[in-house]
Every structure is written in C-alpha cells, then in structure tokens.
Amino acid sequence: MNLVITLRINGESHTVDVDPKTPLMWVIRDYVGLTGTKFACGIAQCGSCTVHLNGAPVRSCVIPAEAAIGHEVTTIEGIGDDGQLHPLQQAWIDEQVPQCGYCQSGQIMAAAALLESNPSPTDEDIDLAMAGIICRCGTYPRIRKGIRRAAETMNSAATGKADARQAGSGEADDG
C-alpha cells in the first residue's frame, strides 16, 4: 500500500507517493530523480548504493524509505558546497581514481563519512572504513591515494580558516 511520505534529501524536502517499504535507493533514483546512487547487488554487500543517513554511511538498497522519514539523507549529488565539488570529488578527478566508475559514488560517500569523523586517517583507517565497498576494477590504491589527497586539501583549508580567524581576532601566536 502506497503512502505519501516526505523525505529530506540533500537539504530539500521531497514528497513522494510510494510503498514505505520500497528501498530508499529506488526512491532516490526513481521518484526523486537523483541517479548518482547506484544499484548493484541489492543485498547490501557491495556498497555502490551508499548514502548518508544523518551523516552515517548506509546501504540504501536495503533501507526502507520509511526509515528515512524525519532524517537527513545525503547523496553523492549533495556533498559539494554551493555548486563546488567536494574535495573528495576533486581528488577523484585529480588522481584519476575511477576506471569504470560504477562503484565510485559509494566509495566517495564512505570516504566522506570517514573524513568527517577522522580528518587525518592512516592507511589502516582508510582500509577499515572502505572495507565492503567493492571495486570490481580493483582501483583500491587510487582510492586510498584520492582519500589522502582530499584529507590534505581539507586539512589545509581548515588550517587556513583557523589562521584567518586568529589574524582577524588580533591574537598573536607567541610560539
């Protein structure tokens, strides 16, 4: 039985008439029209469908749409700021991470959650966070390199903002 539900996706409200048990991935793709989230296995084993639910990475192919009611969903289309690429998206381009590209939205969404919780991950941290996001082309070394590059970019930007705030407040660093 269909119900009219409202989901908050990428900061916008979307009202859809859908069976509430429909996997969130299909609502995102077929009802909302955001096709960056990919379908692959349908059983939460590959990670291509990874999105954020309240900032945490989840496999949207097995999450019923009703589970997202009242929560914030972020897809690959929503991680950049004001039309700018997210540092991970830029790093993926700069490091030529994708080969076929099919898993990449899931890879980037998992990496974004990692960098949000751990801005300076080790290779072990990266491997642990990315476990279960399957890349059939085997681009794991490039994925790790892209995450490291994005972390450096994000940390440099954060340092620059902190330095600007300190300079603006008139505080001096006496070392």
N, C-alpha and C positions, 0 to 999 in steps of 0.2 A: 504494500500500500504506500503510495506516494504521500509525502508531506511537503509543505512549503517551509523551508528552513533558510536561515541566514547564516552565512559563514563569513568570517573576516579573513580575507586573503590578501597579502601584500599591502595591508593598511586600508583596504577598501572592503565595504560590505557587499556581498553578493547573495541575492535571494534566489533560490532555486527550488523547483518542484521536482522532488526526487525521492526514491525509496531511501530512508535514512540509513539502511544497511549497505547501500552502494559504497564501494571503496572510495575513499577520499580522492585517490588518484584519478578515477574516472570523472568525478565531479569537477575536479580542477581542469582536466583536459576537455571533456565533452560538454559540460554545462557552462563553465566559466571561460573556456577557450584559451587557456594557458597551456601550451603544448610542450614546454621545456621539460616538464616532468615526464619521464619515460616509463613505459610498461615493458617489462621483460619477462620475469619469471612468474609473477602473480602470487608468490608464496613467501615473500619477504626474505629471500635467500641471496639476492644479487645486489640490491641497493640502488639500482638505476632510478627507482621511484622516490628516493629520499627527499623529503621536505622537512621544514622545521615546524614543530607544533610547540608554541610558546618558547621558541629558541632551542628546543631539543630535536636532534635528528630522529625522524621516524620513517618507517617504510609505509608509504601512503597506499600501497596496493592491498594492504590488509587492515587498514584503519577504516572503520565505517565512518561515513560522513557525519553521522550524529555525534561521534566522539569529538569532533572539532567545533561543535556549537559552543559559543562563548569563549573560544580560544583564538589565538592569533596563529594563522598559517602563513609561512613564508616559503615561496617557491624560488627557483633559480631566477625568474623574472623580477623578483622583488629584493634581491640582496644588494644591488647597487644603490647609490645615493644621487638623487636629482639628475637622472639620466646619465650618470657616470658609471663606468664599470666598477665593480667591487675589485679590490686589489688582487683577489684570487683569480677573477676572470681575466684581468690584465696579465697576471703571471702565467696563466694557462696559455695565453697568446704568445707572450714573450718567450716562454720556454718550449713552445710547440708541443704541449702536453698531449693533446688528443691525437689519436690515429683515426679510428672510425668515428669516435666521438659519442657513441651511444650511451655510455655509462657516465659521461662527464658531468651532467647536471647533478647526478647523485654524488659523484666524487667531490664536486665543488661544495655542495650543501653539507656533506660530512666534514670537509676541511674547514668550512666557515664556522661550524659549531666548535670544532677543535680550537681554532684560533681565538674564538670568543672566550673560551674557558682557559686556554693556555696560550698566551701570545708568543711564547718562545719555546715551542716544542722541540724535543730531541727527536732523532730518527726513530727511536723506540716508541715515543709518544705518538708520532705520526703513524707508524705501522699499526699500533694498537687501535687508534681512532679510525683508521681506514680499513681495518680488517672487516671482511664481509661485504665490501663494496667491490664487486668483481669487475675486472677489466679483461675482457676476452682477448684484447690485443697485447696485454702484458706491459702496459706503459707505466708500471709502478715506479721505476726510478725517476721518470719525468714527473710523475705526480708528486713524489716526495720533493723533488727539486722545485716544482712550482709552489708547493706549500711553504718551503723555506724562503723562497723569494718573496712571497706575499707577506710572510711574517716579518721579514726585514723591512719591507715597504711600510707596513702598518706600524711597526715599532718606531721607525724613523719619523713617520708622520706624528705619532703620539709624542715623541720627544720634542719635535719642533713646536707642537701646540703648547706643551708644558713650558718650553723655553720662552715662547711668546707671552704666555700668561705671566711668567715670572718677571720678564722685562717690563711688561705693562703695569705690574704692581709696584715697580720700583725697588723690588727686593734684590739685593746683591748676593751673589754666592761667594762667600769668603773662603771656600775650598776646604 
